[in-house]
Amino acid sequence: MSASKQALEFVKYILDQICETKEAIELNQTKDEMGVLISIKVAESDMGKLIGKQGQTISAIRTLVRIMGARENERINLKVLEPSK
């Protein structure tokens, strides 16, 4: 399994554990010359849990995902999208 696929599954697992509104979780993966970008969209009520105090939670998830990519020489980044109302 590729690092980007593993990272996507990892992020999905983490979001399932953090978020209360599981049906609102959306993950999109795009690949270009810069690497892999995983876009995350969650319910507005779960944004605080995802970002964490002073951004520590999302920062930790980003670090882990980058390490997963670096092990196979892939650049993987996360982007949190604003929830639509």
PEBELDA-V686012 format. One record per run of one state. SS is the DSSP state (H for helix, E for strand, - for the rest). FROM is the first residue (numbers start at 1). LEN is the number of residues. If there is no record, write none. Layout:
ss = <SS;SS>
from = <FROM;FROM>
len = <LEN;LEN>
//
This chain:
ss = <-;H;-;H;-;E;-;E;-;H;-;H;-;E;->
from = <1;3;19;22;25;26;33;35;42;44;52;53;71;76;81>
len = <2;16;3;3;1;7;2;7;2;8;1;18;5;5;5>
//
